Amino acid sequence: MAHPERFDAVVVGSGFGGAVAAARLAQAGQSVAVLERGRRWSPGDFPRDDTSLDRGWLWAKDRGLYDVRWLDTMIGVQAAGWGGGSLVYANVFTRPPHEVFESWPDGFDRASLDPYYNLAAHMLGVRPVGVDPLTGDVPARTTAMEDAAARLHRPAGTLRPLLAVTFADQAEGADAGAPAPQGPACTFVGECMFGCNEGAKNSLDRNYLVVAERHGATPLTGCEVDRIEPEADGYRVHFVDHASGAQASVIGRAVFLAAGAVATTELLLRNRDVHRTLPDLSPTLGRGFSGNGDFLAFVSRPRTELQPGRGPTITTTTVVDCHIGDEKVWFQVQDGAYPAQIAGLVRSLNPLRGRAGSRARRPPRPRRRRRSGRRDETMALLMMGRDTSDGVLTLDHQGEARVAWRNKPNGGLYRAEMRAARQTARQLGGRVRYLPSWSVLRTGATVHNLGGAPIGPNAATGVIDERGRVHGYPGLYVVDGAGVPASTGVNPSATIAALAERHVEAAVRDLTGEPGWVAPERARVRPAPVPEDEAMVAVQQWRQARGGSYDPSPWPVHFREAMAGAATMTRPDGGSVCEPLRLGLTVDLPDVRTAPGHAAPAAAVAGVASFGATRVQVTGTLELFPDVRGTFMRYDLRYTDGERCHGELVGSKTHSGGPLPHLRDLMTLPVSIDHHLDGVPWHGAGVVRISLPGLVPLVGSLRAGGRHGASSAATLARFARYFVVSAWRRAAASGPQV
């Protein structure tokens, strides 16, 4: 291909970092070359033939759309094409909560990055999911996920995230302030992750890269960079032209690396350790890798109508902020479209069938239809969170990237994500499945590779400084996910774009000598809505109000308890009557994962009671092992017959003395009663007990809510241990009665 040899700037990669760099440098009057290994995809070109993964799907087969990298201890998935990962990402624009930046190097916080987030949101044209043109409503799985979240007691943390998609009301008329012409409206075919053949996806080739080319940037697609050599006036960037197979090079006064976290780190490692053209790169190169806590699950054969093949890929996000034991865990759960073509890609991650590139010619098995005739029988669940971000990328003997990643330090996060997936699947009436690589080898997969080029004040502590400049190599920058200091816990594309806007703005000022330069669009930018911040505030308020964690998947236990005895009821005139008293209660304990000896979350109680011949409905709470000396259980019940009487009944099962708990103490409930009959107040006191024969149906009624098989047994065993150990400790702590 014919192109100039020298440029003011060479950009390697055209994803979220590279597209930003190309646009801003070109707008600043710099001559720019953009090297992209993939092809230029247009609407209608993206692969859809799922009978063979050879046909445009895999980079390893015919330089297709997806590059699936087996990195030893993790699978990394990335895209190849003009627009990088934006071609196949799920369109979500999300900012991490403020606390994420507390672990980042000095100089980074949400407040200082928000103007750059707003700028990126403006460029991408983001907004929440619109309505399906076929139904006039949001997708079925959107409301199904919101309903499931409500049943799981976490509606406050559920939101509809901003999406970089053109919906019908936007396509009606062009926005004069838009950076590039808007495409046609979304048709809700659910194929965002395969490239949008409708042209409704606001991928980078429709905004930032349009701006770059409009201002003179030179696109060099099909060109894969291998080597970077310093020269007197910049760097010579060597690449292979895949169209011809020829080797070529360009020279840039400045070079901006944005090939993706794995590829950028791999390129730098090769130039330091193999080609030795950049021998003084930091010894920290490769550290700080993160899979962004990604975890993928599937809900199969749900009873709830989901229509997972309709709509954008993601339409809802549920924020989960909880503690697992003493460990704080933060992650989010998102619904995911599941079009027919995804089945073949998922099977490509099955380690028992070889690696992706070696078996792509085998056609996928046809999908079975349900007897009901519904084809949409699977929905994806995409989870991501704040992992340890301590993976290390190195080169293997073939010069290919591999990662040293440990699952154990991230076990709390992964277990919480798996429980959330199971809980969500149960709410939707389906079964949960995981990626074959995880089920067989416990090898996770990520589509959000981050890190590898740590930030530090010098080469001893980091590869780059706080402005993305590579230590020891003036004019060399890292502006993609490799330079993100740690997992964001959310979809990271917005953060990569915001950081790139920040870094490139500073670089342009250096290159042009214009200290006040800003992106031309800044004058038209208005603050974008941040629904995820509202959700985080709601979650925090929920937790503070309840004094507990926002738990993703509680381990509930249900049981029935029958007690009988008598109560003496005293009238206002002093007269009294002794009445038989019976209680038949159903107890719903929301979570059994409390440490033994500590108060469990209050259980909901419902049932019936009878005072002689009067039968009433009962509701209230039961506290197991409250923070009251010598108390095993405390009941706070309200009752009514709906007509003549109502009242309150309270009581506690307490320790009668000695170093050991007595069974009779756990079976005996003294009560006090505040009773109103026809408006006349009565007061009463009595005792009810569980009979010895009554223990059998009580134990037989124990159930683990929403759990089956081994999970149910584990929950009940956990509850039994909690109850026995707590009773023992409560008795020992109460001391002798005097």
Secondary structure, DSSP 8 states (H G I E B T S, - for coil): ----SEEEEEEE--SHHHHHHHHHHHHTT--EEEEESS----TTTS---TT-TTTTTBHHHHS-SEEEEE-BSEEEEEE-STTGGGGTS--EE----GGGGGGS-TT--HHHHHHHHHHHHHHHT-B-----TTTSS--HHHHHHHHHHHHTT-GGGEE--EESB--HHHHTS--TT-SS---------S-GGG--TTS-B--GGGTHHHHHHHTT-EEEETEEEEEEEEETTEEEEEEEETTTTEEEEEEEEEEEE-S-HHHHHHHHHIIIIIS-SSTTS-TTTTEEEB-TT-EEEEEES-SS---TTSS-S---EEEEEEEETTEEEEEEEEEE---TTHHHHHHTT-GGG--GGGSTTS--------TTS----EEEEEEEE-----EEEEE-TTS-EEEE--SGGGHHHHHHHHHHHHHHHHHTT-EEEE-HHHHHH--EEES--B-SS-B-SSTTT-SB-TTSBBTT-TTEEE-SGGG--S--SS-THHHHHHHHHHHHHHHHHHHH--TT---GGGGG------HHHHHHHHHHHHHHHHTS---SS---EEEEEEEEEEEEEE-TTS-EEEEEEEEEEEEEES---S-TTS----EEEEEEEEETTEEEEEEEEEEES-SSTTEEEEEEEEEE-SSSEEEEEEEEEE--SSSS--HHHHHEEEEEEEEEETTEEEEEEEEEE--TTTHHHHHHT-EETT--HHHHHHHHHHHHHHHHHHHHHHHHHH----
